């Protein structure tokens, strides 16, 4: 058994479904709070009293209104991105790129570059775009008798998960750009020193992130191109994947409204014009403070309506894409509950003090980066991870007087990095292409090594 096969077997043996992991983490947080030497709980020596306090903290976090709003925002971001990927213009754009994919190496370079670029704009769009692009390249190769390495091509279609959290739909970055979110998430001891928001000029468009993003856009496609030159190839034999608008043959009455391109286009363009107005009329347009989850989702909604045209086609795409949002809907409240436990029982403050004791201003971002990579194995959602790890990062960064934006970017980079080892978000791609985790993992691990070098250098240099 190869090392890769042993790794895959270990992942399957040790890691249950993400929802089961969230349940186990909840039980672990309750148990940890019971035994944690915290002054607040030690005043209540009876274990039943302690448990009552812990469960109340969990319940308050579980149904936190702002947390639930965050979950809906992230669901819409994934949903609308997926809907965009299912539109005919995106399908046509991929078809236009296929003739340039004349061999295994060029196919690997092209799909990696465009998947990274699309994922930077929207992670949901990038997930499905990469998967559909992979399938179409396999179809194209089969028709033209072009040899491919299926696993390499699949890994290229998954590469967007290496860049998404540093892009404009990164969960933590869009939330901290929302006024009041940071202060809501921050522990009480540092609330007064936490800014109301951190806009995109200090995160997505910071010098560090621009350098890191550009490096990924150059290094990863070249890496996959070189691998494509050396890996074993075969001629694929797969079924065609096409997007179809199942229009009914006979339309009666108001049904014609749903099938009219005029309605979707007009409403979509109106929404996009309104988004443009919001951008130029904002008092801090130059610092991108108009960009927040609600603004992004409104923009994606307008784009989706314009690209699909017909309301009917848009709704059919919604039905197809909605399944992918189930994990966010059911898991995020559990993460909010965990955050309520560790925050209210003092665990966050104690952990922040510990990390401060072993870190310097220079090494703390690296510790955050590495720890985020490890947390991502157990909390594969970037948004859920931010709600659990965010309060600790905020408190430590403020008390150590380290730039908060850099510390949050370090968490985002760690989350991105180990996506190449954590196969959870590869499920849509695997379902569309028919590949298995073991097919893509050898190549995603190589991307992870390249990414580790780029992220580490970025955090150390800037």
N, C-alpha and C positions, 0 to 999 in steps of 0.2 A: 504493500500500500504506500503510495507516494505521500510526501509531506502535505501537499494540497488536499488530498483525499482525507488524510487524518484530521486536518483542520476543519474541513467541511463536516465530517462525522462528529467532531467535537462540538461544533456550533449547533448541530441538530440535537445532540445529546444534552447540552448544557442550557440552551436558550429555548424556552417555550415561545408561544405567540407574544407579540408586544403587549397585548391586553393582559395576559397572564403575568408578564413581567411587571406591569403597572400595579396589579393587585399584590404581588409579592413585595414590591417596593413600599406599598402602603403599609402592609403588615410589619415590614422591617422598620419603617419610620416610627410606628406606634411602639414597637418593642424597644427601639433605641431611646425614644423619649422617656419610657418608663425607667430605664436604668441609667439615664444620663444624670450626672451629678449637678443638677441645676438648682439654684437657690429658690426659684419660684415654686418648683414642684416639691422640693425637700420640706417646705413648710407644711405640706399635706402628707404626712407619713403613711397614712392609709393608702394602699395601692389602688383601692377602688376610687378614692378621691382623685389620685393622680390620673387614672385612666379616664375619669369623667372629664377632667380638664383637657386632656389630650384629644379625646373624641370630639369635644366641643370645638377645639381649634381646627380639627380635621373637617368638621361639618361646615364651619365658617368659610374655610378655604374652598371646599368642594362647590359651594353655591355662590361663590364670590361673583357678583354681577359683572364687574370689569373683567374678571377672568373668563367668564362665559362669553362675553362680547369678543374677547381676543380669540377664543376658539372658533366662533362664527367667522371672524375676519380671515383666519387662516384657512378655514374650510372653503370660503369663497375664493381665496387666492389660488388654491389648488384646483378647485372646480372650474373656475373661469379659464385658467391656464390650460387645463385639459380640453375644455370646449374649443378654445382657440386652435389647439393642435388638430382637432377633428374637422376643421373647416376646409372647404375646397381650395381656397387660395394657398393655405399652408401645404396642402397635398400637392398642388400644382408647383409650388416653389421647390419642394423636394424632388419632383419629377424633373425639373429643369437642371438640377445638380447631378442627376444620375449619369449622364454621358461623360462627365468629368471623372467619374469613378471607374477608371479603365483597368485597374489592377488592385490587388490586395492592399498594397502599401498606400496608394493614393486614396483608396476608399477609406482607410483608417484615418488618414490625415484630415480628409474633408469632413467626415462625420464627427470627428472629435472637435474640430474647430467650430463647426456650426452648432453642435450640441452645447458646447461651452458658452458660446455667444448667446444663444436663445435662453439657456438656463439662467444667465446673468440677469435677464429681464424678468423672467418668471419661472419659478422652479417647477410648477405644474406643467406649464407649456413645454419646458425642457425635458421633463420626464417622458412625456408621450411623444414629443417630436423625435427624440433620440431613438425610442423604440420603433416608431413607424419608419424612420429613416433606415434603421438596421434591416427591417423586414423588406423594404423596397430594394435595398441594395442586394439582398439575398435573391429576391425575385429577378432583378435585373441581371445578376450574375448567372442565374440558372438559365435564363432565356438566351444569353450571349455566350454560354459555356465558359464563363470566367471563373477561375479558381479563387476561393476565399478561405480565410481562417474564420470560421463562425464565431468562436469564442472571442477572438480579438475584436471583430466587428461589434459584437455585443457589448464588450467592455467599453468601446469607443462611444456607443450610444448611452452608456451609463455615466460617462465622464462629467456630465453636467452637475452631478452631486458634489464635485470638487470645487465648484465656484459659486453655487447658488447663495450661500449664506453671506457672501461678501457682495452680492448684487442688490438690485433695487427691490427684490421681494424677500430678502433675508428676514426671517421672523423677528429676531431680536432687534435688528436695525430699523425696521419699519415701526416697531412698537416704541422704541426710545425716541423716535422722531415725533411721537404723539404727545402733546402737552399734558403733563401730569402723570404719565405712566411711571417714570423713574421714581418719583416721590411716593407713589402708591406702593411700589415694590420694595423700596428701601426700608431697612430696619429703622426703628424709631430713633436709635442713637445717632444716626447720621442724616436723617431726613432734611435737617436745616441746611446741610452743606451739599445737597444733591440738586443739580440743575433741573428745571422743569422739563427740558427736552435736550436731546443731542441730535442736531439735524444731519442730513446726508453729507454736508460739506466736511464734516469731521469724521465720517465713517466710510460710506461708499465711495465718496469722491475725495477722500484724504490722500495725501501723497503716498503713504504706505500702501493703502489698498489699491490705488491705481497701479503702483509698481508691481504688487503681488499679482493682480489680475492680468496685467499685460504679460508678466512672466509665465503665468499658467497658459495663456492663450498661445504663447510661442512654444514653450517647452513640452507641453503635453501632446499637441499634434505631431511635433517632430519626433518625440519618443515613440508614439504609436506608428508613425511612418517607418521608423527604423526597425521596429518589431515586425511590421508587415513585410519588410524585405527578407526577414530571416525565418519566419514561422512557417510551419507546414500548412499547405492549402489543399482544398478539395473543391470540386464543383458542386454547389448546393442544389438541392431538389426540394423546393418548398412551394406552398400554395400562394397565390396572389392575395395581397391584402389591399382592399380598396374601401374608400369611404362612400357610402351610398345614401342618398336622400330618398327615403322610401315614400315617395309622393303617391297619394291615392289617385286612381284613374278618374274617379268621378267626385267632384267637389260640389257640395250643396250649401246654399245660403252663406252663413257667416264663416264656414270653413274656408272660403276663398280668402278671407282676411288673413288667416294663419299662413296661407301659402303664397301670399303676395310679397315679392321682394321689396316693394316700395315701403312698406311699414317698417320692416327691420332696418333698412338702410337709413330712412329718415330719422327714426328714433336714435339709432346708433350714432349718426353724424351729430345730432343735437347734443347727445351726451358728451361726445368728444369735444365739441365746441365749448360746452360748459366747462369741461375740464381745463381747456386752454384758458378760458376766462379766469378760473380759480387760480391758475398758475401765475398769470401776468398781473392779476389784481392783488396778489398777496404782498403785504408790506415787506416781507423778507424773501422775495423771489430768488435773489442772487445766492442765498445760502440754502436753497432747496427746502425751506421749512414747510412748503405747501405739500410735500410728499409725505404721506402717512398711509396706514392700511386702507382707510376709507377712500382716499384719493386714488390709490392704485387699483382697488377693486372696481371703482366707478369707471376708470379708464379701460380696464380689461372688459367690463361689461359692454361698453360702447364699441370696442374693437370686435368683440365676439358677435354682436348684432350686425355690424357692418360686414364682417367676413362671411357670416352665414346667410345674411340677407333675409331669408324667409324665417318667420317666427317658428314655423313648424320644424325646420331644420335645426334651429337653435335649441328648441325644446327636446328634440330627439338626441342631440348631443349632450344636453344636460342629463337626460336619463341614463345615457351610457357612462357619463363621467362621475355621477353622484356616488357610485359604489366606492370609488377611491377615497372619499372623504370620511368614510365610516370610522376609520381608526382615530382621526382627530376628534370626532364628536364624542366618542365613548372614553378615550384615554385622557384628554386634556383635563376634564374635571378631577380625575384622580391625581394628576400632577399638581393641580391647584390645592387639593387637600393635603398632599405631602408638604407643599410649601407652607401651608398654614400651620402644620405641626412643627416643622423645624424652625419656623420663624417665631411663633408664639412661645415655644418652650425654651428658647435661648440657645438652641443647638447651632444656629447660624452664627451668632455672635462668638461662641466658643471656637468654632471652626475657623472663623475669620482671624481670631487672635492667634491660633496655631499657625496658619499659613503666613501670617505676618512675621511670626517669630523665626521661620525658616527661610524667609525670602528677603531679597533686597529690591530696591526700586528697579534694578536691571533684570533680575531673574524672575520677578513675580509674573510678568506677562507670559514667560515660557512655562512656568508652573501651571498657569491658567490654561494655556494651550494644550499641554499634555493631559491635564485632568479632564478637560472638556472632551478630548479624544476618548478617554476611558469611559466617561459618563455616557457618551453616545452609544456604546454597546448596549446599555440597559435602557436608555431613553432615546430611541432612534429619531424622535421628532425634535427638530431644532427649537420649535416654540415651547414644547414641554420642557426641554432641557433648560431653556432660558428662565422659565418660571421656577425651576428648582435651583439652578446654579446662580441665577441673577442676583438675588439678595446677598449672597456671599461675596460675589465679585464687587458689587456696589460698596458694601461696607469696607472690604479690605482696601480697595482702590482709594476711597475717600480718606480713610484713616492713615494710609501710607503716603498720601498725596501723590499718587500715580495717576496720569491721565485716564479718566474713566472710559473715554472712547477707545483708547488703545487696549484696555483690559477687555472690553466687550468684543472688540475685533479678534482678540486672541481666543476667546471662547468660540466665536464663529469659525475661525480657522480650524480649531480642534474638532468641532462638529463636522466640518467638511471632510477633514482628513480621513477619519476612520469610517466614513460612509463607504470607502473602498474595501473595507473588511466586513462591514455590517450589511448583509444582503437584503434588509427589509425593504428599502425603497427600490430595489431592483425587480420586485415582483411584477409591476406592470410590464416592464421590458421582457421579462422571462415569459410571461403569459402571451405576449404578442408575437415574439420571435420563436417560441418553442425551445429556447435554450435552457440550460440548467445552471445553477450557481457555480458548479465546478468548472463549467466551460469558460466563464468570464473571469473568475477569481484570480488565476495566475497573472492576468494582465492588469486587473485593477490594483493588485498589490504593487506592481511596478509603478503605476501612476501614483500610488500612495507614497512611495519612496521619493519620487520626484517632487510631489507636493510638500512632503515633510521638509525637504531642503529649502524650497522656496518660502514656505511659511516661517520657518525658523530664521532664515536670513532677514526676512522682512521685519520680524519683531525685534531682532537684535540691531539692525542698522538704523531703523527710523525711531 
